[in-house]
């Protein structure tokens, strides 16, 4: 396994910008991004062996302890992140994976039960 950098992308915490940056620094051919190149739910060392950089919406526990890599991430103010995630789920996506669409619908149902149905209602509780 040659991966030397793993970017743990916390949703709504500048992951897309970091993915673009990592591709620019290391090269598109050296970056494997979960959610873009694969929706795998289990780590497969053979599939990512040729890449020096991994990333995507996968928690630290997804990666085996034996993976010798530098792990990095970006954190964000929790309230700003919650508002951003709410807005992301509330907006109509132009195109998205079935997994992400299912997650959005699940979150929307949950928030509606809480009386939150649009950004204005979220701002009232902040």
C-alpha atoms as one frame of an Amber mdcrd trajectory, in Angstrom:
protein
   0.000   0.000   0.000   1.560   3.244  -1.107  -1.026   5.740   0.226   0.686
   8.362   2.300  -2.127  10.872   2.919  -5.738  10.258   3.941  -8.137  13.195
   4.024 -11.094  12.536   6.324 -13.844  14.620   4.740 -16.334  15.751   7.355
 -19.511  16.634   5.425 -19.979  20.369   4.823 -16.454  21.168   5.992 -14.639
  22.309   2.801 -14.053  18.793   1.492 -14.733  19.605  -2.137 -12.232  22.456
  -2.073  -9.659  20.188  -0.480 -10.303  17.459  -3.047  -9.641  19.945  -5.853
  -6.516  21.183  -4.080  -5.186  17.660  -3.461  -5.761  16.753  -7.113  -3.846
  19.866  -8.153  -0.928  19.142  -5.808  -0.644  15.366  -6.260  -2.358  14.951
  -9.648  -5.769  13.533 -10.508  -4.188  10.143 -11.187  -2.825  10.021  -7.605
  -6.081  10.836  -5.794  -8.748   8.273  -4.908 -11.927   9.861  -3.542 -14.681
   7.832  -1.874 -18.019   9.080  -3.127 -16.537  10.028  -6.490 -14.483   7.018
  -7.558 -16.242   4.483  -5.335 -19.189   4.112  -2.959 -17.503   1.171  -1.207
 -18.493   0.599   2.393 -15.442  -1.533   3.164 -11.806  -0.672   2.661 -10.107
  -2.573  -0.193  -6.330  -2.127  -0.122  -5.950  -3.614  -3.607  -8.323  -1.065
  -5.136  -6.420   1.954  -3.772  -2.857   0.592  -3.823  -1.779   2.756  -6.768
  -2.852   6.064  -5.173  -0.763   8.234  -2.856  -3.773  10.188  -1.551  -7.169
   8.947  -0.374 -10.171  10.895   0.798 -13.903  11.226   0.958 -16.798  10.783
   3.353 -15.328   7.911   5.319 -14.639   7.965   9.066 -11.268   7.131  10.564
 -12.601   3.681  11.557 -13.112   2.872   7.852  -9.356   2.677   7.312  -7.358
  -0.251   8.707  -4.994   0.483  11.580  -2.219  -1.029   9.503  -2.515   1.727
   6.880   0.651   3.756   7.334  -0.534   7.234   6.354  -0.845  10.785   7.583
  -4.491  11.462   8.429  -5.818  14.976   8.072  -9.151  16.786   8.171 -10.728
  20.208   8.534 -13.237  21.051  11.228 -15.818  23.803  11.080 -17.879  25.811
  13.527 -20.664  23.358  14.472 -23.536  25.844  14.059 -22.303  27.018  10.643
 -21.862  23.366   9.624 -25.400  22.470  10.760 -26.907  25.392   8.828 -24.867
  24.494   5.741 -25.901  20.842   5.958 -29.555  21.807   6.399 -29.403  24.064
   3.338 -27.614  21.346   1.354 -30.333  18.819   2.166 -33.174  21.297   1.604
 -32.060  22.431  -1.854 -33.107  20.511  -4.922 -29.981  18.794  -6.295 -29.187
  19.050  -9.967 -27.671  15.595  -9.868 -26.573  13.414  -7.020 -25.959   9.787
  -6.226 -28.845   7.618  -5.045 -27.133   7.279  -1.669 -26.913  11.040  -1.167
 -30.473  11.624  -2.372 -31.705   9.008   0.105 -29.728  10.703   2.899 -31.186
  14.111   1.976 -34.753  12.771   2.024 -34.177  11.080   5.382 -32.811  14.304
   6.900 -35.650  16.365   5.415 -38.264  14.042   7.000 -36.490  14.237  10.352
 -36.360  18.039  10.299 -39.989  18.363   9.210 -40.998  16.314  12.259 -39.055
  18.867  14.326 -40.861  21.785  12.644 -37.906  22.771  10.459 -38.852  22.906
   6.820 -36.854  25.765   5.325 -33.807  27.905   6.184 -36.017  30.566   7.793
 -37.371  28.048  10.326 -33.832  26.885  11.126 -32.698  30.463  11.742 -35.557
  30.924  14.261 -34.129  28.228  16.531 -30.520  29.445  16.403
